[in-house]
């Protein structure tokens, strides 16, 4: 299967968005406008602003049976994780979730509702990773932390109520990038901690976007601008030579041997073309792939679940896929962690 992007290159400035998604984008734009431009403030201030802007969209949604926080060991020092357990008690599948934000902003708090929705709908314990932010922590610090967390859960997840044999990895935007990169690094190291499923929502998989995508979706009216994405890349990389590393731009990696993947693709997104290409490359590499396209949705649309039926459907689709893929009968082989993966 080969997916192709819309070849129209003239921006419609958001006029092609689903009406409920457009309401979300307009409200978000107004909230950002009440603060200084992030490019003019320190990284710490940018994160404070981002938290304030996204806070209203985390309210409501399902209650968890338990929400706990832990410090897990990594090669760069302890990293905070938050576990969302929807109940009932007892071991259940896990989803390690990596929030988006261009490796620079957002947090496990800004994505709190998205993760609670996935936990409740899929019946999984979601483990949110508070990975280090750029530009203070550049590539590969966050990636190293994510790999350490996955290794830890693959060997000791039962201590947190997780069945280590049914561990998925996923995230949105930069979190999707880190998810694929972590699988690549774990595969290359020969680790038995490789997750059994990948959930990739509007991921960034390549250093560059095409001129058509920039012209069509990279300006006003959509949630992610081309200039904003460029700044995120500058924050993440120490130098442009790193952009050729397949752990930075995983669209160019050898993708053989990766676990089954779900790609959540909003059609009105600067990065949609990268998801189309990633889906095609995964399939040609022998990876079992499911793609779900959401017409009229844009970047970050899952966070609009309180006002958008499209976001609600996307979360339901992702949960259904996770539940099926992580069922014991669906797994291709018994999983057991090796001592070396601790």
N, C-alpha and C positions, 0 to 999 in steps of 0.2 A: 504494500500500500504506500502510495506517495501522496502526501498532502501538499497542496499549494496555497499560498496566501492570495488574498484579494489583490488583483493587479492595479486597481484604481489607486492613483498616486496623489490625488487632490484632497487635501484635508477637508473634512466637513465640520470641524471644530465641535465635535460632540453631538451633532444633529442625528447621527446614526446610532446613538446609544439607546438601549432599552429605556423607557421613560422612568422606571424606578431607579435604574442605575444612574441616569442623568441627575435625578434628585440627589442621590448620594454624592456625585461628583461636584455638583453646585454647592452643596452644603459644606463639603470638605474644602473646596476652594475658598469659600467665605471664611472658614475657620483659619486657614493658612494666612489669608490676607490680613488678619487681625494681629499678626506677628511680623517681626522683621524677616527679610529674606534669609534663608538658612545660609546662603553663601556669604553673608556679611557678619556672621556670628561665630563664636568658638564651637568646636564639636560638642562640648558639654552643653552649651546653651541650645544648640540645634536639637539635641536629644530631649532637653526639657520641653521645648516647644512641640516637638513631635508627640511626646507623651500627652501633652494637654490637648492637642488637636484630635488625637485618636481616642481619648478617654471616653467620650460619649458613645462610641460604637462598640465598646466592650460590655455595656450594661445589658442586663437581661440574659435570657437564654437558660439552658439547663443547669440545675444544681448538681454538684458532685457529691458522692458518698464521702470522699476524702480528698483533700488537697494538701500535699506535704512538700517540703523543700529539703534538699540534701546537697552536700558538697561532695562531688565525685573527683577522684584523683585523675590528673592528666599530666602530660609531659611538661606543661607550662605552669603547673600548680593547680590547686583545687578550682573547680568550676561549679557554679550553682545550677541545679536543675530543679524543676518543679514538676511533680507528678499529679496528674488529674485522673483519679480513679472513680469511674462512674458507678461502681458496685455491680453486682453483689460482691462480697468478700471472696477472696480466693484468687489463685493465679489466673491471669488472662493475657491475651495478646498485648503487645506493646507497640506504640508508634513514637519513635523519636522525632520530634518536630522542631524544625529550624525556621525561625521567623525571618521575614524579608526586611528590606530597608537598606539595600545597597551596601551591606556589610558595615554601615555607618550609623544608622538611626534605627528606631523601633526596638522592641524588647519583648520578653515573655509577658509583659503586662499589656502592651498594645494589641497582642494577638490572643489575649486571654479567652475571649468569647469563641473565636474560631476553634481553638483547641478544645474548649469544653463541648462545643457542638460535635466535633469529630469523636471525642471520647464517648459521649452519650449515644450518638447515633450508631457508631460502629461497635460499641461494647469493648473498647480497648482502653488500656491505661496510656495516656499521652504523657510523654516525658519531654518537657520543654527545656531547651539548652540555652543558658545565658552566656553564649559565646562572646569572646572579646571583640570589641568594635574597632574599626579603622576610623581615622588614619593612625591612631595611636598603636594599634596592633594590625600590622599589614599581613598579607599573604606570606606564609601559610599558617599563621597562628590559630585562627578560628578553625581551619580545617584539621589541624593537629588535635585540637580540643575535641572536636566532634568525633574523630576516630577513636580517641581514648574513651569517650562516653559509650560509644557503641561496643567497644571491646569489653568494657566493664559490665554493661548490661547483658552481654552475651554469655558471660560467665557467672555473674552474680545477680542477675535480674530478679531471681526468685526472692531475694531479700526485700525487694520493693513490690512484690506481688505480681511480677511479670513472668510469663512463660518465655524463657530465653529462646526456645525453638520457634517462636512465632513473633519475631521482632521485625517491624517495618521501619523505614526511614523516609522522611519526606519534609517538605517545606514549600514556601512560596518565594518567588523571585530569587533574591540572593540565597535564600535558604534552599531552594531547589538546586542551585548551582553547587552549594556545599554538599548536598545529599548525593549527587552523582559523583562529585570529586571524592567524597569519603568512600563510596563503594569502589571506585577505581583504586584508591590507595590501599584499601583493605584487600582487594583482590590481588594486587601486585605483591603485597607482602606475604601472600599465602595464608592469611588469617582465616580461621574458621568462623570469625565473627561477622561474616558478610550477611547483611539483612536479607530477608526472604521476599521483600516487596519494597517498591519505591512509589511515593506519591509526589508528583511534581506539578505544582500549580504556577502558571505563568512564569516559568523559569528564565533566568538569564544564563545562556550557555555559550555565548561567543562575545569576544571583546568588542566586535563591531556590529552595527546594525546597517542594513542596506539603505541607500539613499531613498528608495521608494518607501520603506517603513518609516524613516525619519520624516519625510514629507507628508505621509498619510496620517500617522498617529503620534508623531513626536512633538507636536505643538500644543496650543491651548485647546481645552475641551476634553482632554483625557488625563488619566491619573499619573502617568509617568512621562515626563518630557525628555527629549533627546539630550538637552543640556544637563539636566539633572542626572541622567544615567552616565554621562561622560564624567561628571564630577565624582560620582560613586566609584567609577573605575580608577580615577586618579587617586582617590583615597585608599583604595584596596591594594594597588600595586606599588612596589618600590621603584620599578622602572618598567618601561614599555616592553623590554625583552621578555618579561614574565608572561606577557599575554599569549605567547606561543606555547606555554606549558599546558598540556592537556588537563591538568588539575585546576587550571584557571579558566580555560575555554574548552570544556569537556565535549563540545560538539565535534572536536577534532581528535578525540581519543579513540583508542581501540575499545569498543564497547562490548565485546564478546564476554559472555559469562556473567553479565549483570542480572539481577533478579527481575521478575515481572514488574512492569511499570505502568502506572496510570498518569496520563498527562491531562491536566485541566487547562483548557486553552480559551481565554476570552478573545473573541475575534477582533475587537477594536483596541488592540494593545500594540505598542511599539515592539514588544518582544514576541508577539504571536508567531512571526516567521521563524524564530529560533526554535519554538516548540514544534512547528511543522517539520523542520529539518531534523530535530532530535528524534522525533517519533519515527521518521523514515530511516534514520541511521540505526536506531535501536533495532527496528524490525529486520533490517538487512544484516544485522549482526547476530540474528537468531534469538533476540530477546522477545519474550511475549509482551506485547504492548496493547494497551487500550487507550484510545484518545476520546476525549469528550470536549466538543466545541460548544461554546455558549455565545450565540449570536447577540450582538448588542451589548456585551459585557466588556469591561475594560480592566486594566491592571488594578489589583487590590480588591476586586469586586466581592470576594468572599466575606470581607468585613462589613458589607452592606446587608447582611442577612436579616437585620431587624426591619428593613424596609423593602427588601427585594425578593420576589419569588424566584428570580433567576439564581440568586446566590443560595437560597434555600435548596433549590433543586441540585445545584452543584455539590453542596455539602452532603446531600442525601446520596447522590451518585458516588461520591468518594467513599462514604461510609459503607455503602452496599458492596463496592469493589473490595474494600479492606476486609470486611466481614467474610466475604467469599474466599478471597485469596489467603487469608490467615487461618481459615478453618483447617483443622488437623488433617482432614481428608484431602485437602488441596495441595499440601506441601509435597515437594518432589522427593524428599529424603528426610530421615530422622536427623534432628539437629542436636549436637552436644558440643559445648565449648571446650576447647583445649586449655590446658593449664597455661600455655604460653600466651593466651589471649586475655589473661587477667590484667 
